[in-house]
């Protein structure tokens, strides 16, 4: 059952989502070769707690950390560790926050130093596909219109779309109905209505769409070992417009100040 949000609830979700963005901006300040995912995890958790939030992922179904950090061929749900990142790596950083009883959720993929042209295109297309999906999330359209736009854009650029992992509703729970696939048939699925709040999160691979599950019970990788990227926004569908409740601008202002690449 889809739970549609009031204006007041949307504002609380916005506050949580902006705290996520600020935590990811703290991560952006440290992005460089030699940094470890455990260092990034620590700084994000401290920032979230210092600003009145609770890391949403820590302890969620037993997940041990505050961030999911997934390098290169890891698609999502990577567990932070003490292995330093190297020049040419890409990492997806997914963060969730609980504040004032409502959740926010967002993810951003970063380049570690100079990366290959193929990885640059992957990050650029994946990020652009997120906004293609958001453009389809308006009153009167169908839920699978979102996935259709993401899928057709990414596949037209030579990439593949992960099928088993999807976006989701969000509110008083981190994961709520409906599931939001990154592929689908145009004009199918539930009709999008005012008050819908969802996290849209394309997970896009350079190679095949197939994935494998790690022995740790969390980490999901591409089956062919090729790189994957992941961007995510929490959005709200209003009567006459759709609003992005999370923010990449906060993250990218840090990257710009550091003269780092923005996709």
MARZA-311430 format. One record per residue: residue in one letter; y negated, z negated, x negated of N, C-alpha, C in turn. Coordinates in steps of 0.05 Angstrom, whole numbers, plus 5000, padded with zeros to 4 digits. Example, Ala and Ser with C-alpha at 12.3 -4.5 7.8 and 13.67 -1.06 7.14 Angstrom:
BEGIN
+---+------+------+------+------+------+------+------+------+------+
| r |   nY |   nZ |   nX |  caY |  caZ |  caX |   cY |   cZ |   cX |
+---+------+------+------+------+------+------+------+------+------+
| A | 5114 | 4844 | 4736 | 5090 | 4844 | 4754 | 5066 | 4844 | 4736 |
| S | 5045 | 4858 | 4743 | 5021 | 4857 | 4727 | 4999 | 4843 | 4742 |
+---+------+------+------+------+------+------+------+------+------+
***
This chain:
BEGIN
+---+------+------+------+------+------+------+------+------+------+
| r |   nY |   nZ |   nX |  caY |  caZ |  caX |   cY |   cZ |   cX |
+---+------+------+------+------+------+------+------+------+------+
| X | 5024 | 5000 | 4983 | 5000 | 5000 | 5000 | 4975 | 5000 | 4982 |
| X | 4957 | 5019 | 4987 | 4932 | 5021 | 4972 | 4912 | 5002 | 4983 |
| X | 4900 | 4985 | 4966 | 4880 | 4966 | 4974 | 4852 | 4977 | 4966 |
| X | 4836 | 4985 | 4985 | 4809 | 4996 | 4980 | 4789 | 4973 | 4976 |
| X | 4772 | 4977 | 4957 | 4754 | 4956 | 4948 | 4726 | 4957 | 4961 |
| X | 4715 | 4934 | 4965 | 4687 | 4931 | 4975 | 4668 | 4937 | 4952 |
| X | 4643 | 4940 | 4959 | 4622 | 4944 | 4939 | 4621 | 4920 | 4920 |
| X | 4624 | 4896 | 4931 | 4623 | 4872 | 4914 | 4646 | 4871 | 4895 |
| X | 4670 | 4879 | 4904 | 4693 | 4879 | 4887 | 4691 | 4900 | 4865 |
| X | 4679 | 4922 | 4872 | 4675 | 4944 | 4852 | 4657 | 4934 | 4830 |
| X | 4637 | 4919 | 4837 | 4619 | 4909 | 4816 | 4633 | 4889 | 4797 |
| X | 4651 | 4873 | 4808 | 4666 | 4855 | 4791 | 4685 | 4870 | 4772 |
| X | 4697 | 4891 | 4783 | 4714 | 4908 | 4766 | 4698 | 4922 | 4745 |
| X | 4673 | 4930 | 4752 | 4655 | 4943 | 4733 | 4649 | 4923 | 4710 |
| X | 4644 | 4898 | 4717 | 4638 | 4878 | 4696 | 4661 | 4875 | 4677 |
| X | 4685 | 4873 | 4688 | 4709 | 4871 | 4671 | 4713 | 4896 | 4654 |
| X | 4708 | 4919 | 4665 | 4712 | 4944 | 4651 | 4691 | 4947 | 4628 |
| X | 4667 | 4938 | 4633 | 4647 | 4939 | 4612 | 4652 | 4920 | 4589 |
| X | 4665 | 4897 | 4596 | 4674 | 4879 | 4575 | 4696 | 4892 | 4558 |
| X | 4713 | 4907 | 4571 | 4733 | 4923 | 4556 | 4719 | 4942 | 4536 |
| X | 4699 | 4956 | 4546 | 4684 | 4976 | 4530 | 4671 | 4962 | 4506 |
| X | 4660 | 4939 | 4510 | 4647 | 4924 | 4488 | 4668 | 4915 | 4468 |
| X | 4691 | 4907 | 4477 | 4713 | 4899 | 4459 | 4722 | 4923 | 4442 |
| X | 4724 | 4946 | 4455 | 4732 | 4970 | 4440 | 4710 | 4979 | 4421 |
| X | 4685 | 4973 | 4427 | 4663 | 4978 | 4408 | 4665 | 4960 | 4384 |
| X | 4675 | 4936 | 4387 | 4679 | 4918 | 4364 | 4701 | 4930 | 4347 |
| X | 4722 | 4941 | 4360 | 4743 | 4955 | 4345 | 4731 | 4978 | 4329 |
| X | 4713 | 4993 | 4342 | 4701 | 5017 | 4329 | 4686 | 5010 | 4304 |
| X | 4676 | 4986 | 4303 | 4661 | 4977 | 4279 | 4679 | 4974 | 4254 |
| X | 4706 | 4971 | 4259 | 4724 | 4966 | 4237 | 4742 | 4990 | 4230 |
| X | 4739 | 5012 | 4246 | 4757 | 5035 | 4242 | 4752 | 5047 | 4214 |
| X | 4773 | 5047 | 4197 | 4772 | 5059 | 4171 | 4800 | 5057 | 4158 |
| X | 4805 | 5074 | 4138 | 4831 | 5071 | 4124 | 4833 | 5043 | 4112 |
| X | 4857 | 5031 | 4113 | 4862 | 5005 | 4102 | 4862 | 4983 | 4123 |
| X | 4849 | 4987 | 4146 | 4849 | 4967 | 4167 | 4877 | 4966 | 4180 |
| X | 4884 | 4942 | 4190 | 4910 | 4940 | 4204 | 4905 | 4935 | 4234 |
| X | 4925 | 4942 | 4250 | 4923 | 4938 | 4279 | 4921 | 4908 | 4286 |
| X | 4933 | 4891 | 4270 | 4930 | 4862 | 4275 | 4901 | 4853 | 4272 |
| X | 4887 | 4864 | 4252 | 4859 | 4858 | 4249 | 4843 | 4867 | 4273 |
| X | 4848 | 4890 | 4282 | 4834 | 4900 | 4306 | 4840 | 4883 | 4331 |
| X | 4865 | 4876 | 4333 | 4874 | 4859 | 4356 | 4859 | 4832 | 4356 |
| X | 4857 | 4820 | 4333 | 4845 | 4794 | 4330 | 4815 | 4795 | 4338 |
| X | 4801 | 4815 | 4328 | 4772 | 4817 | 4334 | 4767 | 4822 | 4363 |
| X | 4784 | 4838 | 4375 | 4781 | 4844 | 4404 | 4786 | 4820 | 4421 |
| X | 4807 | 4805 | 4415 | 4814 | 4781 | 4431 | 4792 | 4761 | 4428 |
| X | 4781 | 4756 | 4404 | 4760 | 4737 | 4401 | 4735 | 4745 | 4417 |
| X | 4729 | 4771 | 4417 | 4705 | 4780 | 4431 | 4709 | 4776 | 4461 |
| X | 4732 | 4783 | 4471 | 4737 | 4781 | 4500 | 4735 | 4751 | 4509 |
| X | 4747 | 4733 | 4494 | 4747 | 4705 | 4501 | 4719 | 4693 | 4498 |
| X | 4704 | 4702 | 4478 | 4677 | 4692 | 4473 | 4658 | 4700 | 4495 |
| X | 4666 | 4721 | 4510 | 4648 | 4731 | 4531 | 4660 | 4726 | 4559 |
| X | 4676 | 4706 | 4561 | 4685 | 4696 | 4587 | 4708 | 4711 | 4600 |
| X | 4722 | 4727 | 4584 | 4744 | 4742 | 4595 | 4771 | 4732 | 4584 |
| X | 4792 | 4742 | 4595 | 4819 | 4736 | 4586 | 4833 | 4763 | 4579 |
| X | 4845 | 4766 | 4556 | 4859 | 4791 | 4550 | 4881 | 4796 | 4570 |
| X | 4880 | 4818 | 4584 | 4898 | 4823 | 4606 | 4926 | 4830 | 4597 |
| X | 4929 | 4841 | 4573 | 4955 | 4850 | 4564 | 4971 | 4827 | 4551 |
| X | 4958 | 4808 | 4540 | 4972 | 4787 | 4525 | 4989 | 4770 | 4544 |
| X | 5015 | 4772 | 4540 | 5034 | 4757 | 4557 | 5042 | 4773 | 4582 |
| X | 5030 | 4796 | 4586 | 5037 | 4813 | 4610 | 5066 | 4823 | 4606 |
| X | 5084 | 4814 | 4623 | 5112 | 4821 | 4620 | 5123 | 4816 | 4592 |
| X | 5111 | 4796 | 4579 | 5120 | 4789 | 4552 | 5107 | 4803 | 4529 |
| X | 5087 | 4821 | 4534 | 5074 | 4835 | 4512 | 5060 | 4815 | 4494 |
| X | 5063 | 4817 | 4468 | 5054 | 4795 | 4450 | 5025 | 4795 | 4442 |
| X | 5010 | 4817 | 4447 | 4983 | 4819 | 4436 | 4962 | 4827 | 4457 |
| X | 4937 | 4828 | 4449 | 4915 | 4834 | 4467 | 4910 | 4863 | 4470 |
| X | 4916 | 4879 | 4450 | 4912 | 4908 | 4450 | 4939 | 4922 | 4447 |
| X | 4941 | 4945 | 4460 | 4963 | 4964 | 4454 | 4950 | 4984 | 4435 |
| X | 4961 | 4986 | 4411 | 4950 | 5004 | 4391 | 4972 | 5022 | 4381 |
| X | 4969 | 5048 | 4386 | 4990 | 5068 | 4383 | 4982 | 5090 | 4364 |
| X | 4991 | 5090 | 4339 | 4984 | 5111 | 4320 | 5001 | 5136 | 4322 |
| X | 4988 | 5159 | 4317 | 5002 | 5184 | 4312 | 5022 | 5192 | 4334 |
| X | 5048 | 5190 | 4328 | 5068 | 5198 | 4347 | 5075 | 5177 | 4368 |
| X | 5062 | 5153 | 4367 | 5065 | 5134 | 4388 | 5046 | 5141 | 4411 |
| X | 5057 | 5143 | 4435 | 5042 | 5151 | 4458 | 5025 | 5128 | 4469 |
| X | 5039 | 5106 | 4475 | 5026 | 5082 | 4486 | 5043 | 5057 | 4479 |
| X | 5031 | 5034 | 4484 | 5045 | 5008 | 4483 | 5054 | 4999 | 4455 |
| X | 5040 | 5010 | 4435 | 5046 | 5002 | 4408 | 5038 | 4973 | 4403 |
| X | 5055 | 4958 | 4390 | 5050 | 4930 | 4384 | 5036 | 4927 | 4357 |
| X | 5013 | 4914 | 4356 | 4998 | 4911 | 4331 | 5015 | 4898 | 4309 |
| X | 5011 | 4908 | 4284 | 5025 | 4898 | 4261 | 5007 | 4898 | 4236 |
| X | 5018 | 4892 | 4213 | 5002 | 4889 | 4189 | 5003 | 4913 | 4170 |
| X | 5012 | 4936 | 4181 | 5013 | 4960 | 4165 | 4985 | 4973 | 4164 |
| X | 4973 | 4978 | 4141 | 4946 | 4990 | 4139 | 4947 | 5019 | 4148 |
| X | 4926 | 5027 | 4163 | 4924 | 5055 | 4170 | 4914 | 5072 | 4147 |
| X | 4922 | 5098 | 4147 | 4916 | 5116 | 4125 | 4898 | 5138 | 4135 |
| X | 4883 | 5150 | 4116 | 4867 | 5174 | 4122 | 4884 | 5195 | 4136 |
| X | 4874 | 5205 | 4158 | 4888 | 5226 | 4173 | 4903 | 5216 | 4197 |
| X | 4905 | 5189 | 4200 | 4918 | 5178 | 4224 | 4900 | 5180 | 4248 |
| X | 4912 | 5181 | 4272 | 4897 | 5176 | 4296 | 4910 | 5153 | 4311 |
| X | 4893 | 5137 | 4324 | 4904 | 5114 | 4339 | 4892 | 5112 | 4367 |
| X | 4909 | 5107 | 4386 | 4901 | 5101 | 4413 | 4899 | 5071 | 4416 |
| X | 4876 | 5061 | 4425 | 4871 | 5033 | 4430 | 4866 | 5028 | 4459 |
| X | 4885 | 5014 | 4472 | 4884 | 5009 | 4501 | 4878 | 4979 | 4504 |
| X | 4859 | 4973 | 4522 | 4850 | 4945 | 4525 | 4847 | 4939 | 4555 |
| X | 4855 | 4915 | 4563 | 4850 | 4905 | 4590 | 4838 | 4878 | 4590 |
| X | 4822 | 4872 | 4610 | 4809 | 4846 | 4612 | 4811 | 4836 | 4641 |
| X | 4815 | 4810 | 4643 | 4812 | 4796 | 4669 | 4788 | 4778 | 4667 |
| X | 4769 | 4782 | 4686 | 4745 | 4765 | 4687 | 4737 | 4762 | 4716 |
| X | 4731 | 4738 | 4724 | 4723 | 4732 | 4752 | 4743 | 4743 | 4772 |
| X | 4769 | 4741 | 4765 | 4792 | 4748 | 4782 | 4797 | 4778 | 4786 |
| X | 4782 | 4795 | 4771 | 4786 | 4823 | 4773 | 4790 | 4835 | 4745 |
| X | 4806 | 4857 | 4744 | 4814 | 4870 | 4719 | 4797 | 4894 | 4713 |
| X | 4795 | 4900 | 4687 | 4784 | 4925 | 4677 | 4804 | 4936 | 4657 |
| X | 4804 | 4962 | 4654 | 4824 | 4975 | 4636 | 4812 | 5001 | 4625 |
| X | 4815 | 5005 | 4599 | 4805 | 5030 | 4587 | 4818 | 5034 | 4560 |
| X | 4819 | 5059 | 4551 | 4831 | 5066 | 4525 | 4815 | 5088 | 4512 |
| X | 4815 | 5087 | 4485 | 4800 | 5106 | 4469 | 4817 | 5113 | 4445 |
| X | 4818 | 5138 | 4437 | 4833 | 5146 | 4413 | 4813 | 5152 | 4391 |
| X | 4819 | 5140 | 4368 | 4801 | 5142 | 4344 | 4814 | 5158 | 4322 |
| X | 4797 | 5170 | 4306 | 4806 | 5183 | 4281 | 4802 | 5163 | 4258 |
| X | 4822 | 5162 | 4240 | 4820 | 5146 | 4216 | 4812 | 5165 | 4193 |
| X | 4787 | 5164 | 4185 | 4777 | 5182 | 4165 | 4778 | 5211 | 4174 |
| X | 4783 | 5229 | 4155 | 4786 | 5258 | 4161 | 4813 | 5264 | 4173 |
| X | 4814 | 5278 | 4194 | 4840 | 5285 | 4207 | 4843 | 5315 | 4208 |
| X | 4867 | 5325 | 4214 | 4872 | 5353 | 4215 | 4858 | 5366 | 4238 |
| X | 4854 | 5393 | 4236 | 4841 | 5407 | 4258 | 4858 | 5406 | 4284 |
| X | 4885 | 5405 | 4280 | 4903 | 5403 | 4303 | 4898 | 5377 | 4318 |
| X | 4896 | 5355 | 4303 | 4891 | 5329 | 4315 | 4863 | 5328 | 4328 |
| X | 4844 | 5340 | 4315 | 4817 | 5341 | 4327 | 4817 | 5355 | 4354 |
| X | 4832 | 5377 | 4355 | 4833 | 5391 | 4381 | 4848 | 5374 | 4402 |
| X | 4869 | 5361 | 4393 | 4884 | 5343 | 4412 | 4866 | 5322 | 4424 |
| X | 4851 | 5309 | 4407 | 4833 | 5287 | 4417 | 4812 | 5299 | 4435 |
| X | 4800 | 5321 | 4427 | 4779 | 5333 | 4443 | 4789 | 5342 | 4471 |
| X | 4812 | 5355 | 4471 | 4823 | 5365 | 4496 | 4832 | 5342 | 4514 |
| X | 4844 | 5322 | 4502 | 4854 | 5299 | 4518 | 4830 | 5285 | 4531 |
| X | 4809 | 5280 | 4516 | 4785 | 5267 | 4527 | 4772 | 5284 | 4549 |
| X | 4770 | 5310 | 4544 | 4758 | 5328 | 4564 | 4775 | 5329 | 4589 |
| X | 4801 | 5327 | 4586 | 4819 | 5328 | 4610 | 4815 | 5304 | 4628 |
| X | 4808 | 5281 | 4615 | 4802 | 5257 | 4631 | 4779 | 5262 | 4650 |
| X | 4758 | 5275 | 4640 | 4735 | 5281 | 4657 | 4741 | 5303 | 4678 |
| X | 4759 | 5321 | 4671 | 4769 | 5340 | 4691 | 4782 | 5326 | 4715 |
| X | 4798 | 5306 | 4708 | 4812 | 5290 | 4728 | 4792 | 5274 | 4745 |
| X | 4772 | 5263 | 4732 | 4752 | 5247 | 4746 | 4737 | 5264 | 4766 |
| X | 4730 | 5289 | 4758 | 4716 | 5307 | 4776 | 4731 | 5312 | 4802 |
| X | 4757 | 5310 | 4800 | 4774 | 5315 | 4824 | 4777 | 5290 | 4841 |
| X | 4769 | 5267 | 4832 | 4773 | 5242 | 4846 | 4749 | 5237 | 4864 |
| X | 4748 | 5251 | 4886 | 4727 | 5249 | 4906 | 4738 | 5247 | 4934 |
| X | 4722 | 5235 | 4952 | 4731 | 5232 | 4979 | 4739 | 5259 | 4991 |
| X | 4762 | 5259 | 5004 | 4771 | 5283 | 5018 | 4792 | 5300 | 5002 |
| X | 4792 | 5297 | 4975 | 4812 | 5310 | 4960 | 4838 | 5294 | 4960 |
| X | 4859 | 5305 | 4948 | 4885 | 5292 | 4947 | 4890 | 5280 | 4920 |
| X | 4906 | 5260 | 4919 | 4911 | 5245 | 4894 | 4922 | 5263 | 4872 |
| X | 4939 | 5281 | 4879 | 4951 | 5299 | 4859 | 4933 | 5320 | 4849 |
| X | 4909 | 5323 | 4862 | 4889 | 5342 | 4851 | 4880 | 5332 | 4824 |
| X | 4880 | 5306 | 4820 | 4872 | 5294 | 4794 | 4891 | 5304 | 4772 |
| X | 4917 | 5300 | 4777 | 4937 | 5308 | 4757 | 4938 | 5338 | 4753 |
| X | 4933 | 5353 | 4774 | 4933 | 5382 | 4772 | 4912 | 5391 | 4752 |
| X | 4888 | 5380 | 4755 | 4866 | 5388 | 4737 | 4872 | 5380 | 4708 |
| X | 4883 | 5356 | 4704 | 4890 | 5348 | 4677 | 4911 | 5366 | 4665 |
| X | 4932 | 5370 | 4680 | 4955 | 5386 | 4671 | 4947 | 5415 | 4664 |
| X | 4933 | 5428 | 4682 | 4926 | 5456 | 4677 | 4908 | 5459 | 4653 |
| X | 4889 | 5441 | 4650 | 4871 | 5442 | 4627 | 4885 | 5438 | 4601 |
| X | 4902 | 5418 | 4600 | 4916 | 5412 | 4574 | 4936 | 5433 | 4568 |
| X | 4951 | 5442 | 4587 | 4971 | 5463 | 4582 | 4958 | 5489 | 4574 |
| X | 4935 | 5495 | 4586 | 4921 | 5520 | 4578 | 4911 | 5519 | 4549 |
| X | 4909 | 5495 | 4538 | 4901 | 5491 | 4511 | 4925 | 5487 | 4492 |
| X | 4949 | 5491 | 4502 | 4973 | 5491 | 4486 | 4985 | 5464 | 4482 |
| X | 4977 | 5444 | 4497 | 4988 | 5417 | 4495 | 5006 | 5410 | 4519 |
| X | 5021 | 5388 | 4517 | 5039 | 5381 | 4538 | 5031 | 5353 | 4550 |
| X | 5039 | 5349 | 4575 | 5031 | 5325 | 4590 | 5056 | 5307 | 4593 |
| X | 5054 | 5282 | 4585 | 5075 | 5263 | 4589 | 5079 | 5258 | 4619 |
| X | 5104 | 5258 | 4628 | 5110 | 5256 | 4656 | 5116 | 5227 | 4665 |
| X | 5129 | 5212 | 4648 | 5140 | 5186 | 4656 | 5119 | 5164 | 4658 |
| X | 5096 | 5168 | 4646 | 5075 | 5148 | 4645 | 5051 | 5158 | 4661 |
| X | 5039 | 5140 | 4677 | 5018 | 5148 | 4695 | 4995 | 5127 | 4696 |
| X | 4973 | 5136 | 4707 | 4951 | 5118 | 4713 | 4958 | 5101 | 4738 |
| X | 4939 | 5086 | 4748 | 4945 | 5066 | 4769 | 4920 | 5055 | 4783 |
| X | 4925 | 5044 | 4806 | 4904 | 5028 | 4819 | 4899 | 5003 | 4803 |
| X | 4876 | 4991 | 4807 | 4869 | 4967 | 4792 | 4850 | 4950 | 4809 |
| X | 4851 | 4924 | 4806 | 4834 | 4906 | 4821 | 4840 | 4877 | 4815 |
| X | 4851 | 4863 | 4835 | 4860 | 4836 | 4830 | 4885 | 4835 | 4813 |
| X | 4899 | 4858 | 4812 | 4922 | 4861 | 4795 | 4917 | 4883 | 4775 |
| X | 4929 | 4881 | 4752 | 4925 | 4901 | 4731 | 4936 | 4928 | 4740 |
| X | 4959 | 4927 | 4752 | 4972 | 4952 | 4762 | 4976 | 4950 | 4792 |
| X | 4963 | 4967 | 4807 | 4966 | 4968 | 4836 | 4972 | 4996 | 4845 |
| X | 4979 | 4999 | 4870 | 4982 | 5025 | 4882 | 4954 | 5038 | 4883 |
| X | 4952 | 5064 | 4880 | 4973 | 5084 | 4877 | 4978 | 5090 | 4847 |
| X | 5002 | 5102 | 4842 | 5006 | 5114 | 4816 | 4989 | 5139 | 4814 |
| X | 4978 | 5144 | 4790 | 4960 | 5168 | 4786 | 4972 | 5185 | 4764 |
| X | 4988 | 5205 | 4772 | 5001 | 5222 | 4752 | 4981 | 5241 | 4738 |
| X | 4988 | 5249 | 4714 | 4971 | 5268 | 4699 | 4981 | 5297 | 4702 |
| X | 4997 | 5301 | 4723 | 5007 | 5328 | 4729 | 5011 | 5328 | 4760 |
| X | 5014 | 5351 | 4771 | 5020 | 5352 | 4800 | 5012 | 5377 | 4814 |
| X | 5019 | 5378 | 4839 | 5014 | 5402 | 4856 | 4987 | 5398 | 4870 |
| X | 4969 | 5417 | 4867 | 4943 | 5415 | 4879 | 4946 | 5413 | 4910 |
| X | 4930 | 5395 | 4922 | 4931 | 5392 | 4951 | 4953 | 5374 | 4961 |
| X | 4966 | 5360 | 4944 | 4988 | 5342 | 4953 | 4981 | 5313 | 4946 |
| X | 4996 | 5295 | 4958 | 4991 | 5266 | 4954 | 4972 | 5254 | 4975 |
| X | 4969 | 5228 | 4974 | 4951 | 5214 | 4993 | 4922 | 5225 | 4991 |
| X | 4909 | 5225 | 5014 | 4881 | 5233 | 5014 | 4864 | 5211 | 5001 |
| X | 4845 | 5220 | 4984 | 4828 | 5201 | 4970 | 4806 | 5191 | 4989 |
| X | 4803 | 5165 | 4990 | 4784 | 5152 | 5009 | 4764 | 5135 | 4994 |
| X | 4742 | 5130 | 5007 | 4721 | 5112 | 4996 | 4733 | 5085 | 4990 |
| X | 4726 | 5073 | 4967 | 4735 | 5047 | 4959 | 4760 | 5048 | 4941 |
| X | 4770 | 5072 | 4936 | 4792 | 5074 | 4917 | 4783 | 5068 | 4889 |
| X | 4797 | 5050 | 4875 | 4791 | 5044 | 4847 | 4816 | 5048 | 4831 |
| X | 4815 | 5066 | 4812 | 4839 | 5073 | 4796 | 4832 | 5076 | 4767 |
| X | 4852 | 5073 | 4751 | 4851 | 5079 | 4722 | 4865 | 5105 | 4717 |
| X | 4849 | 5125 | 4708 | 4860 | 5151 | 4701 | 4864 | 5152 | 4671 |
| X | 4888 | 5160 | 4662 | 4894 | 5158 | 4634 | 4913 | 5180 | 4624 |
| X | 4902 | 5204 | 4618 | 4919 | 5225 | 4608 | 4931 | 5217 | 4581 |
| X | 4957 | 5222 | 4578 | 4972 | 5218 | 4553 | 4984 | 5245 | 4546 |
| X | 4973 | 5257 | 4525 | 4977 | 5286 | 4519 | 4989 | 5289 | 4491 |
| X | 5009 | 5307 | 4489 | 5023 | 5311 | 4463 | 5018 | 5338 | 4451 |
| X | 5018 | 5339 | 4424 | 5016 | 5364 | 4410 | 5041 | 5381 | 4415 |
| X | 5064 | 5368 | 4414 | 5090 | 5382 | 4417 | 5101 | 5381 | 4445 |
| X | 5126 | 5373 | 4448 | 5139 | 5372 | 4473 | 5130 | 5348 | 4490 |
| X | 5134 | 5349 | 4516 | 5126 | 5327 | 4533 | 5144 | 5303 | 4532 |
| X | 5168 | 5307 | 4521 | 5189 | 5286 | 4522 | 5182 | 5262 | 4505 |
| X | 5191 | 5238 | 4514 | 5185 | 5213 | 4500 | 5210 | 5198 | 4495 |
| X | 5209 | 5179 | 4477 | 5231 | 5160 | 4471 | 5220 | 5132 | 4472 |
| X | 5237 | 5113 | 4478 | 5230 | 5085 | 4480 | 5239 | 5070 | 4455 |
| X | 5221 | 5055 | 4442 | 5228 | 5040 | 4418 | 5246 | 5017 | 4422 |
| X | 5259 | 5008 | 4401 | 5278 | 4986 | 4402 | 5264 | 4959 | 4409 |
| X | 5237 | 4958 | 4404 | 5222 | 4933 | 4410 | 5218 | 4929 | 4440 |
| X | 5226 | 4949 | 4456 | 5223 | 4947 | 4485 | 5196 | 4955 | 4495 |
| X | 5178 | 4962 | 4478 | 5151 | 4969 | 4486 | 5142 | 4996 | 4477 |
| X | 5144 | 5001 | 4450 | 5132 | 5025 | 4439 | 5144 | 5050 | 4449 |
| X | 5127 | 5069 | 4458 | 5136 | 5095 | 4468 | 5126 | 5116 | 4449 |
| X | 5144 | 5133 | 4440 | 5137 | 5154 | 4421 | 5144 | 5182 | 4432 |
| X | 5132 | 5202 | 4419 | 5140 | 5229 | 4426 | 5168 | 5234 | 4414 |
| X | 5184 | 5249 | 4428 | 5212 | 5254 | 4420 | 5213 | 5271 | 4395 |
| X | 5193 | 5288 | 4391 | 5194 | 5306 | 4368 | 5177 | 5297 | 4344 |
| X | 5166 | 5273 | 4346 | 5151 | 5261 | 4324 | 5123 | 5273 | 4320 |
| X | 5114 | 5289 | 4339 | 5087 | 5300 | 4336 | 5067 | 5282 | 4350 |
| X | 5042 | 5285 | 4343 | 5021 | 5266 | 4351 | 5015 | 5267 | 4381 |
| X | 5005 | 5245 | 4391 | 4998 | 5242 | 4419 | 4970 | 5228 | 4421 |
| X | 4955 | 5234 | 4442 | 4929 | 5221 | 4446 | 4927 | 5210 | 4474 |
| X | 4908 | 5191 | 4478 | 4906 | 5176 | 4503 | 4878 | 5167 | 4507 |
| X | 4866 | 5175 | 4529 | 4839 | 5165 | 4537 | 4841 | 5155 | 4566 |
| X | 4826 | 5134 | 4572 | 4828 | 5122 | 4599 | 4801 | 5111 | 4608 |
| X | 4795 | 5116 | 4633 | 4772 | 5104 | 4647 | 4781 | 5091 | 4673 |
| X | 4768 | 5069 | 4680 | 4770 | 5058 | 4707 | 4747 | 5069 | 4723 |
| X | 4754 | 5080 | 4747 | 4733 | 5093 | 4763 | 4735 | 5082 | 4792 |
| X | 4712 | 5086 | 4806 | 4711 | 5078 | 4834 | 4701 | 5102 | 4850 |
| X | 4715 | 5108 | 4872 | 4707 | 5129 | 4891 | 4689 | 5118 | 4912 |
| X | 4664 | 5127 | 4913 | 4645 | 5118 | 4933 | 4642 | 5140 | 4954 |
| X | 4626 | 5135 | 4974 | 4623 | 5153 | 4997 | 4615 | 5181 | 4988 |
| X | 4595 | 5183 | 4971 | 4584 | 5209 | 4964 | 4584 | 5215 | 4934 |
| X | 4598 | 5198 | 4918 | 4600 | 5202 | 4889 | 4623 | 5185 | 4878 |
| X | 4629 | 5191 | 4853 | 4649 | 5176 | 4839 | 4636 | 5164 | 4814 |
| X | 4641 | 5138 | 4810 | 4628 | 5125 | 4787 | 4649 | 5116 | 4767 |
| X | 4643 | 5120 | 4741 | 4659 | 5110 | 4720 | 4650 | 5081 | 4714 |
| X | 4669 | 5063 | 4717 | 4663 | 5034 | 4714 | 4665 | 5025 | 4685 |
| X | 4682 | 5038 | 4670 | 4684 | 5032 | 4641 | 4663 | 5049 | 4626 |
| X | 4663 | 5049 | 4600 | 4643 | 5064 | 4585 | 4653 | 5072 | 4558 |
| X | 4649 | 5098 | 4552 | 4654 | 5107 | 4524 | 4628 | 5108 | 4508 |
| X | 4605 | 5107 | 4522 | 4579 | 5109 | 4509 | 4575 | 5085 | 4490 |
| X | 4585 | 5061 | 4499 | 4582 | 5037 | 4482 | 4598 | 5040 | 4457 |
| X | 4622 | 5051 | 4459 | 4639 | 5056 | 4436 | 4627 | 5077 | 4418 |
| X | 4618 | 5099 | 4430 | 4609 | 5121 | 4414 | 4582 | 5116 | 4400 |
| X | 4567 | 5097 | 4411 | 4542 | 5090 | 4397 | 4548 | 5077 | 4370 |
| X | 4570 | 5062 | 4369 | 4579 | 5050 | 4344 | 4589 | 5072 | 4325 |
| X | 4605 | 5090 | 4335 | 4615 | 5112 | 4318 | 4592 | 5129 | 4308 |
| X | 4572 | 5134 | 4324 | 4549 | 5150 | 4315 | 4534 | 5136 | 4293 |
| X | 4530 | 5110 | 4297 | 4515 | 5094 | 4276 | 4530 | 5095 | 4249 |
| X | 4557 | 5097 | 4251 | 4573 | 5097 | 4226 | 4579 | 5125 | 4216 |
| X | 4566 | 5145 | 4230 | 4570 | 5173 | 4222 | 4600 | 5182 | 4224 |
| X | 4614 | 5170 | 4243 | 4642 | 5177 | 4248 | 4644 | 5198 | 4270 |
| X | 4666 | 5213 | 4269 | 4670 | 5235 | 4288 | 4672 | 5226 | 4317 |
| X | 4659 | 5240 | 4334 | 4661 | 5235 | 4363 | 4671 | 5261 | 4376 |
| X | 4690 | 5258 | 4394 | 4703 | 5282 | 4405 | 4692 | 5288 | 4433 |
+---+------+------+------+------+------+------+------+------+------+
***
